[in-house]
Amino acid sequence: MLDVTTLELLVIGFYLLFMLLVGVWFVKRIKNVDDYYVAGRTLGPMVLAATVCATIIGGSAMMGRAGIAYTTGFKAVATAVPYMLGMFIFSGYAGRIQQVGERYHIESIPELFAYRFGAVPKCVLSVMVAFAMVGTVAAQVTATATIIKLLGSQIGISYEMGALIATLIFIIYTAASGLFGVVYTDVVQFFMLIIFVYLLIPVSSLNYLGGFDAFVSNLDMRYVTPYVDGKILGDIVTYLVFTMAGAEMWQRAFAAKDKKAAKRGMFWGTAVYGLTIALLFLMGLAAQQILPNVVEDFGTADAVVPALAIKILPPGITGLALSGILSVMMSTADSYLLVSVQTVVSDLGKTICPRMSEKREILLSRVASVVLALGALVIALYIKSAYDVLMFAWAFYAASAGLPALAALYWKKATSAGVLAAMIGGFVVTIGWKLAGEPFGLGSTVPGALACGILLVTVSLATYKTHPSEMVHV
């Protein structure tokens, strides 16, 4: 096992306290629901780029993919690149999302569905968004708990206690300050992450191994040999389709101050993410040579990056690196938690109670932040692999919501019946395929997305003349 000094624990403790203070400070910016959910539609391209990047290189992605690179190699790259490509595509129409949101006062994908297709598709999508987002928060809790357990093992902190601590941190500043707190803590976390994790750890790892040539000479080439199997194909499709309906990114597009800010922020945030893919892969492979017994020592490959930081970095700097690792999980957890809160309170709650006051809605949102975060905690305690939790949450949502979300934005012939059939069909096929054990080794998102697309097109074309939906114009 690796020793963590008191200095490291103090640095991390002060950092977490600072992040809580930054988040809570923005409470005074919350004057109405727009401020709470979309930061008053004031975000510029630089802030957007930082929050986008900090969100998409979140704990489950960083910890999980580094663990995959450590154990299986190339799969870590094969599943990261499609997400990057999907986000570049998303940046191309983020400007339209911003314009639609500003013109029609829309703040979420379910609200867009309500405008185009009515209350029933809106509610069905809302349930899917809420579950997928809470599952993603659970993935961040899992990743954070793994680190806190590693750091606190010397004083008897268990995985379960680590998960509880992580959940409480997420709750406080998300509940207090909404998207303002989420975004501006993301900006701080972005710089911590890039400097002390994605730059410092890879450089220090190569230096520890005696340079790049020494690293390559001892590398098992099986881990860098490209391959694709049914499971990887399923993950690739999941990431590509998920980006079409990633509710956390739609929320940021709605929050942009104008069309150009939305497009540029998304593009540059994704570009930085692309650079981190190779660095994360390098960390996982370097850890094979520096820490060959991570799974045996810590019970999971998810511990690779923090274990690497503790092993190779000097005291004090280690604490900053571990703070950076914790920051990436918080930056993703708070984003997905806020989206799930918005979906439950605003999208579902206001459908049931349309006359809900803004003051009451903000109060209920803060209460929901606690309730939904505790739900994520339960999931995290049940499934302790960050990557497994993430892919479970994303698989059915990507297959069910990705293509309908794009159709709601662009396809005038999409109808309520077509969208409902697509979402329900995609969900049923995805879950059924998974329960059947994923025949032929093919990931469940592939048949789910295929069924969703076929039903969307066929049912919409059969019904658009008799039951047309209203198109959004910008």
C-alpha positions as CSV (number, residue, x, y, z in Angstrom):
1,M,0.0,0.0,0.0
2,L,1.0,3.6,-0.5
3,D,1.5,6.1,2.3
4,V,-0.3,9.5,2.2
5,T,1.3,12.1,4.4
6,T,-0.5,14.6,6.7
7,L,0.6,17.4,4.4
8,E,-1.2,15.8,1.5
9,L,-4.4,15.4,3.6
10,L,-4.2,19.1,4.7
11,V,-3.7,20.3,1.1
12,I,-6.7,18.3,0.0
13,G,-8.8,19.4,3.0
14,F,-8.1,23.1,2.3
15,Y,-8.8,22.6,-1.4
16,L,-12.2,21.0,-0.8
17,L,-13.1,23.8,1.7
18,F,-12.1,26.4,-0.9
19,M,-14.3,24.8,-3.6
20,L,-17.3,24.8,-1.2
21,L,-16.8,28.4,-0.4
22,V,-16.5,29.3,-4.1
23,G,-19.7,27.5,-4.9
24,V,-21.7,28.9,-1.9
25,W,-20.5,32.4,-2.7
26,F,-22.6,32.4,-5.9
27,V,-25.8,32.0,-3.9
28,K,-26.3,35.7,-4.1
29,R,-26.4,35.5,-7.9
30,I,-29.6,33.4,-7.8
31,K,-32.5,35.8,-8.4
32,N,-34.8,33.5,-10.4
33,V,-35.1,30.1,-12.1
34,D,-33.1,31.2,-15.1
35,D,-30.2,32.0,-12.9
36,Y,-30.4,28.7,-11.1
37,Y,-30.7,26.4,-14.1
38,V,-28.9,28.3,-17.0
39,A,-26.8,30.9,-15.2
40,G,-29.0,33.7,-16.6
41,R,-27.8,32.8,-20.1
42,T,-24.6,34.8,-19.5
43,L,-21.8,32.3,-20.2
44,G,-19.1,33.3,-22.6
45,P,-16.9,31.0,-24.8
46,M,-13.9,30.8,-22.4
47,V,-16.1,29.9,-19.4
48,L,-18.1,27.4,-21.5
49,A,-14.9,25.8,-22.8
50,A,-13.6,25.3,-19.2
51,T,-16.8,23.8,-17.9
52,V,-17.4,21.6,-20.9
53,C,-13.9,20.1,-20.7
54,A,-14.1,19.7,-16.9
55,T,-17.4,17.9,-17.2
56,I,-16.5,15.5,-20.0
57,I,-13.2,14.4,-18.5
58,G,-15.0,13.6,-15.3
59,G,-14.1,11.1,-12.6
60,S,-15.8,8.0,-14.1
61,A,-14.2,8.8,-17.4
62,M,-10.7,9.6,-16.0
63,M,-10.6,6.9,-13.3
64,G,-12.4,4.3,-15.4
65,R,-10.5,4.8,-18.7
66,A,-7.2,4.9,-16.9
67,G,-8.1,1.6,-15.3
68,I,-9.1,0.2,-18.7
69,A,-5.8,1.3,-20.2
70,Y,-4.1,-0.4,-17.3
71,T,-5.9,-3.7,-17.7
72,T,-6.8,-3.9,-21.3
73,G,-5.0,-1.1,-23.2
74,F,-6.5,0.1,-26.5
75,K,-10.1,0.0,-25.4
76,A,-9.5,3.1,-23.4
77,V,-8.7,5.0,-26.7
78,A,-11.4,3.2,-28.8
79,T,-14.2,4.4,-26.5
80,A,-12.8,7.9,-25.9
81,V,-12.3,9.0,-29.5
82,P,-16.0,8.5,-30.5
83,Y,-17.1,10.7,-27.6
84,M,-14.7,13.4,-28.8
85,L,-16.0,13.1,-32.4
86,G,-19.6,13.2,-31.1
87,M,-18.9,16.4,-29.1
88,F,-17.3,18.1,-32.1
89,I,-20.5,17.3,-34.1
90,F,-22.5,18.7,-31.2
91,S,-20.5,21.9,-31.2
92,G,-21.7,22.4,-34.7
93,Y,-25.3,22.7,-33.7
94,A,-24.9,24.1,-30.2
95,G,-25.5,27.5,-31.6
96,R,-28.9,26.5,-32.8
97,I,-29.7,25.1,-29.4
98,Q,-28.8,28.5,-27.8
99,Q,-31.0,30.4,-30.3
100,V,-34.0,28.0,-29.8
101,G,-33.6,28.4,-26.0
102,E,-33.4,32.1,-26.1
103,R,-36.3,32.7,-28.5
104,Y,-38.7,30.2,-27.0
105,H,-37.5,30.5,-23.4
106,I,-36.5,26.8,-23.4
107,E,-34.0,25.6,-20.8
108,S,-33.9,21.8,-21.3
109,I,-34.5,19.0,-23.8
110,P,-37.8,17.9,-22.2
111,E,-39.0,21.5,-22.6
112,L,-38.2,21.3,-26.3
113,F,-40.1,18.0,-26.5
114,A,-43.1,19.7,-24.8
115,Y,-43.0,22.5,-27.4
116,R,-42.9,20.2,-30.3
117,F,-44.6,17.0,-29.2
118,G,-46.7,17.7,-26.1
119,A,-46.7,16.7,-22.4
120,V,-46.5,12.9,-22.8
121,P,-43.2,12.7,-24.7
122,K,-41.8,15.4,-22.4
123,C,-42.6,13.3,-19.3
124,V,-41.3,10.1,-20.8
125,L,-38.0,11.8,-21.7
126,S,-37.8,13.5,-18.3
127,V,-37.9,10.2,-16.5
128,M,-35.1,8.8,-18.8
129,V,-33.0,12.0,-18.3
130,A,-33.4,11.9,-14.5
131,F,-32.4,8.2,-14.2
132,A,-29.4,8.6,-16.6
133,M,-28.2,11.7,-14.9
134,V,-28.5,10.2,-11.4
135,G,-26.7,7.1,-12.6
136,T,-23.9,9.3,-13.9
137,V,-23.7,11.1,-10.6
138,A,-23.4,7.7,-9.0
139,A,-20.4,7.0,-11.2
140,Q,-18.7,10.1,-9.9
141,V,-19.5,9.1,-6.3
142,T,-17.9,5.7,-7.0
143,A,-14.8,7.2,-8.4
144,T,-14.5,9.8,-5.6
145,A,-15.1,7.2,-2.9
146,T,-12.3,5.1,-4.3
147,I,-9.9,8.0,-3.9
148,I,-11.1,9.0,-0.4
149,K,-10.8,5.4,0.7
150,L,-7.2,5.3,-0.7
151,L,-6.4,8.6,1.1
152,G,-8.1,7.7,4.3
153,S,-7.2,4.1,4.7
154,Q,-4.6,5.0,7.3
155,I,-7.2,6.5,9.5
156,G,-9.9,3.9,8.8
157,I,-12.1,5.5,6.2
158,S,-14.0,2.9,4.3
159,Y,-15.3,3.0,0.7
160,E,-18.8,3.5,2.1
161,M,-17.7,6.5,4.3
162,G,-15.8,7.9,1.3
163,A,-18.9,7.7,-0.8
164,L,-20.9,9.5,1.9
165,I,-18.3,12.3,2.1
166,A,-18.3,12.7,-1.7
167,T,-22.0,12.9,-1.8
168,L,-22.2,15.6,0.9
169,I,-19.7,17.7,-1.0
170,F,-21.6,17.5,-4.2
171,I,-24.8,18.4,-2.5
172,I,-23.7,21.6,-0.8
173,Y,-22.6,23.8,-3.6
174,T,-25.0,22.3,-6.2
175,A,-28.0,22.9,-4.0
176,A,-26.9,26.3,-2.9
177,S,-26.0,28.1,-6.2
178,G,-27.2,26.1,-9.2
179,L,-25.4,26.4,-12.5
180,F,-23.5,29.6,-11.4
181,G,-21.8,27.5,-8.7
182,V,-21.4,24.5,-10.9
183,V,-19.8,26.4,-13.8
184,Y,-17.4,28.7,-11.9
185,T,-16.2,25.9,-9.6
186,D,-15.7,24.0,-12.9
187,V,-13.4,26.8,-14.1
188,V,-11.2,26.4,-11.0
189,Q,-11.2,22.6,-11.3
190,F,-10.3,22.7,-15.0
191,F,-7.0,24.5,-14.3
192,M,-6.3,22.2,-11.3
193,L,-6.9,19.2,-13.5
194,I,-4.9,20.2,-16.5
195,I,-1.8,21.4,-14.5
196,F,-1.6,18.9,-11.7
197,V,-3.0,15.8,-13.3
198,Y,-2.9,15.7,-17.1
199,L,0.5,17.5,-17.4
200,L,2.3,16.8,-14.1
201,I,1.6,13.1,-13.7
202,P,2.5,11.9,-17.3
203,V,5.7,14.0,-17.3
204,S,6.7,12.7,-13.8
205,S,5.8,9.1,-14.8
206,L,8.1,9.2,-17.8
207,N,10.9,10.8,-15.7
208,Y,10.4,8.1,-13.1
209,L,10.8,5.4,-15.8
210,G,14.0,6.9,-17.2
211,G,12.4,8.7,-20.2
212,F,10.1,8.0,-23.1
213,D,12.5,5.6,-24.8
214,A,12.7,3.5,-21.6
215,F,8.9,3.5,-21.3
216,V,8.5,2.3,-24.8
217,S,11.2,-0.4,-24.6
218,N,9.4,-2.0,-21.6
219,L,5.9,-1.6,-23.1
220,D,3.8,-4.7,-23.8
221,M,2.7,-4.0,-27.4
222,R,-0.5,-6.0,-26.9
223,Y,-1.9,-3.0,-25.0
224,V,-1.4,-0.6,-27.9
225,T,-2.6,-2.9,-30.7
226,P,-5.9,-1.6,-32.2
227,Y,-8.9,-4.0,-32.1
228,V,-12.7,-3.8,-31.9
229,D,-15.1,-6.3,-30.5
230,G,-18.8,-6.3,-29.9
231,K,-18.5,-4.8,-26.5
232,I,-16.3,-1.9,-27.7
233,L,-18.6,-1.4,-30.7
234,G,-21.5,-1.0,-28.2
235,D,-19.6,1.5,-26.2
236,I,-18.6,3.5,-29.3
237,V,-22.2,3.7,-30.4
238,T,-23.3,4.7,-26.9
239,Y,-20.8,7.6,-26.8
240,L,-21.7,8.8,-30.3
241,V,-25.4,8.7,-29.8
242,F,-25.3,10.0,-26.2
243,T,-23.6,13.3,-27.3
244,M,-26.7,14.1,-29.4
245,A,-28.9,14.2,-26.3
246,G,-26.4,14.8,-23.5
247,A,-28.6,16.9,-21.2
248,E,-25.7,18.5,-19.4
249,M,-24.3,19.8,-22.6
250,W,-27.7,21.0,-23.9
251,Q,-28.0,22.9,-20.6
252,R,-24.7,24.6,-21.2
253,A,-25.7,25.5,-24.8
254,F,-28.9,27.0,-23.4
255,A,-26.8,29.0,-20.9
256,A,-24.5,30.5,-23.5
257,K,-24.8,34.3,-24.0
258,D,-25.1,34.0,-27.8
259,K,-24.8,31.5,-30.7
260,K,-21.1,32.1,-31.2
261,A,-20.3,31.6,-27.6
262,A,-22.1,28.3,-27.6
263,K,-20.3,26.9,-30.7
264,R,-16.9,28.2,-29.7
265,G,-17.1,27.1,-26.1
266,M,-18.2,23.6,-27.0
267,F,-15.5,23.3,-29.8
268,W,-12.6,24.4,-27.7
269,G,-13.6,22.5,-24.6
270,T,-13.8,19.3,-26.8
271,A,-10.5,20.1,-28.4
272,V,-8.8,20.2,-25.0
273,Y,-10.5,16.9,-24.1
274,G,-9.0,15.4,-27.3
275,L,-5.5,16.2,-26.0
276,T,-6.2,14.5,-22.7
277,I,-7.1,11.2,-24.3
278,A,-3.5,10.4,-25.2
279,L,-2.2,11.6,-21.8
280,L,-4.7,9.4,-19.9
281,F,-3.7,6.4,-22.0
282,L,-0.1,7.1,-21.2
283,M,-0.8,7.3,-17.5
284,G,-2.6,3.9,-17.6
285,L,0.3,2.2,-19.5
286,A,3.0,3.9,-17.4
287,A,1.3,2.6,-14.2
288,Q,1.6,-1.0,-15.6
289,Q,5.4,-0.6,-15.2
290,I,5.4,1.5,-12.0
291,L,2.6,-0.1,-10.1
292,P,2.1,-3.7,-11.4
293,N,-0.2,-4.7,-8.5
294,V,-2.8,-1.9,-8.3
295,V,-5.8,-4.3,-8.6
296,E,-4.4,-6.6,-5.9
297,D,-3.5,-3.7,-3.6
298,F,-6.6,-1.6,-4.0
299,G,-9.3,-3.9,-5.3
300,T,-9.9,-2.0,-8.5
301,A,-8.0,-0.6,-11.4
302,D,-9.9,2.7,-10.9
303,A,-7.2,3.6,-8.3
304,V,-4.5,3.8,-11.0
305,V,-4.2,7.6,-11.3
306,P,-4.3,8.5,-7.6
307,A,-2.0,5.6,-6.8
308,L,0.4,6.8,-9.5
309,A,0.4,10.4,-8.1
310,I,1.2,9.1,-4.6
311,K,4.0,6.9,-5.8
312,I,5.9,9.3,-8.0
313,L,5.2,12.9,-6.9
314,P,7.0,14.7,-4.0
315,P,5.1,15.7,-0.8
316,G,2.9,18.8,-1.2
317,I,2.7,18.4,-5.0
318,T,1.1,15.1,-4.4
319,G,-1.7,16.8,-2.4
320,L,-2.3,19.3,-5.3
321,A,-2.4,16.4,-7.8
322,L,-4.9,14.5,-5.7
323,S,-6.9,17.7,-5.3
324,G,-7.0,17.9,-9.1
325,I,-8.2,14.4,-9.3
326,L,-10.9,15.0,-6.8
327,S,-11.8,18.2,-8.7
328,V,-12.5,16.4,-11.9
329,M,-15.0,14.2,-10.2
330,M,-16.8,17.1,-8.5
331,S,-16.9,19.0,-11.8
332,T,-18.8,16.2,-13.4
333,A,-21.0,15.1,-10.5
334,D,-22.3,18.6,-9.9
335,S,-23.2,19.1,-13.6
336,Y,-25.2,15.9,-13.8
337,L,-26.8,16.4,-10.4
338,L,-28.1,19.8,-11.4
339,V,-29.6,18.4,-14.7
340,S,-31.4,15.7,-12.8
341,V,-32.7,18.2,-10.4
342,Q,-33.9,20.5,-13.2
343,T,-35.6,17.5,-14.9
344,V,-37.5,16.3,-11.8
345,V,-38.5,19.7,-10.4
346,S,-38.9,21.9,-13.5
347,D,-39.8,19.4,-16.3
348,L,-41.8,16.9,-14.3
349,G,-42.9,19.0,-11.3
350,K,-44.2,22.0,-13.3
351,T,-46.1,19.6,-15.7
352,I,-48.0,18.4,-12.6
353,C,-48.2,21.8,-11.0
354,P,-47.9,24.4,-13.8
355,R,-48.5,27.4,-11.4
356,M,-45.5,26.7,-9.2
357,S,-43.9,29.9,-8.2
358,E,-40.2,30.6,-8.9
359,K,-39.4,30.9,-5.2
360,R,-41.0,27.5,-4.5
361,E,-39.3,25.9,-7.6
362,I,-35.8,27.0,-6.4
363,L,-36.6,25.7,-2.9
364,L,-37.8,22.3,-4.3
365,S,-34.7,22.2,-6.5
366,R,-32.4,22.5,-3.4
367,V,-34.4,19.7,-1.7
368,A,-34.2,17.5,-4.8
369,S,-30.4,18.1,-4.9
370,V,-30.3,16.2,-1.6
371,V,-32.7,13.5,-2.4
372,L,-31.3,12.7,-5.8
373,A,-27.7,12.8,-4.6
374,L,-28.6,10.2,-1.9
375,G,-30.2,8.1,-4.6
376,A,-26.9,8.2,-6.5
377,L,-25.1,7.2,-3.3
378,V,-27.3,4.1,-3.0
379,I,-26.4,3.1,-6.6
380,A,-22.7,3.8,-5.9
381,L,-22.8,1.5,-2.9
382,Y,-24.3,-1.3,-5.0
383,I,-22.1,-1.0,-8.1
384,K,-18.5,-0.1,-7.2
385,S,-17.0,0.2,-10.7
386,A,-17.1,3.8,-12.0
387,Y,-17.0,2.8,-15.6
388,D,-19.7,0.1,-15.2
389,V,-22.1,2.5,-13.5
390,L,-21.5,5.1,-16.2
391,M,-22.1,2.7,-19.2
392,F,-25.2,1.3,-17.6
393,A,-26.7,4.8,-17.1
394,W,-25.7,5.9,-20.6
395,A,-26.6,2.8,-22.7
396,F,-30.4,2.9,-22.5
397,Y,-30.5,6.8,-22.5
398,A,-28.3,7.0,-25.6
399,A,-30.3,4.4,-27.5
400,S,-33.7,5.9,-26.5
401,A,-33.1,9.7,-26.6
402,G,-30.2,10.5,-28.9
403,L,-32.0,10.4,-32.3
404,P,-35.3,11.8,-31.0
405,A,-33.5,14.8,-29.5
406,L,-31.8,15.6,-32.9
407,A,-35.1,15.1,-34.6
408,A,-36.8,17.6,-32.2
409,L,-34.3,20.2,-33.2
410,Y,-34.2,19.7,-37.0
411,W,-36.8,17.3,-38.5
412,K,-40.1,19.0,-39.2
413,K,-41.8,15.6,-39.9
414,A,-41.1,14.1,-36.5
415,T,-44.3,13.6,-34.6
416,S,-45.4,12.8,-31.1
417,A,-46.3,9.3,-32.0
418,G,-43.0,8.7,-33.8
419,V,-40.9,10.1,-30.9
420,L,-42.8,8.1,-28.3
421,A,-42.5,4.9,-30.3
422,A,-38.8,5.5,-30.8
423,M,-38.0,6.2,-27.1
424,I,-40.0,3.3,-25.8
425,G,-38.8,0.9,-28.5
426,G,-35.1,1.9,-28.0
427,F,-35.5,1.5,-24.3
428,V,-37.2,-1.9,-24.5
429,V,-34.7,-3.3,-27.0
430,T,-31.7,-2.0,-25.1
431,I,-32.8,-3.4,-21.7
432,G,-34.0,-6.7,-23.4
433,W,-30.7,-7.1,-25.2
434,K,-28.8,-6.5,-22.0
435,L,-31.0,-9.0,-20.0
436,A,-30.4,-11.6,-22.8
437,G,-26.7,-11.4,-22.0
438,E,-25.8,-9.2,-25.1
439,P,-25.9,-11.9,-27.8
440,F,-23.0,-12.2,-30.1
441,G,-21.0,-10.0,-27.6
442,L,-22.7,-6.9,-29.1
443,G,-23.3,-4.0,-26.8
444,S,-26.9,-3.3,-26.1
445,T,-26.9,0.3,-27.4
446,V,-26.4,-0.9,-31.0
447,P,-29.7,-2.7,-31.5
448,G,-31.4,-0.2,-29.2
449,A,-30.4,2.8,-31.3
450,L,-31.2,0.9,-34.5
451,A,-34.7,0.1,-33.3
452,C,-35.1,3.7,-32.1
453,G,-34.2,5.1,-35.5
454,I,-36.4,2.8,-37.5
455,L,-39.4,3.5,-35.3
456,L,-38.8,7.3,-35.3
457,V,-38.7,7.4,-39.1
458,T,-41.5,4.9,-39.9
459,V,-44.0,6.1,-37.3
460,S,-43.4,9.8,-37.9
461,L,-43.8,9.4,-41.7
462,A,-47.0,7.5,-41.2
463,T,-48.5,10.1,-38.9
464,Y,-47.1,13.5,-39.7
465,K,-49.9,14.5,-42.2
466,T,-52.6,13.8,-39.7
467,H,-50.8,14.8,-36.5
468,P,-48.1,17.3,-37.5
469,S,-45.9,18.9,-34.8
470,E,-44.9,22.5,-34.6
471,M,-41.3,23.2,-35.8
472,V,-39.0,25.6,-34.0
473,H,-37.7,28.4,-36.2
474,V,-34.6,30.5,-35.6
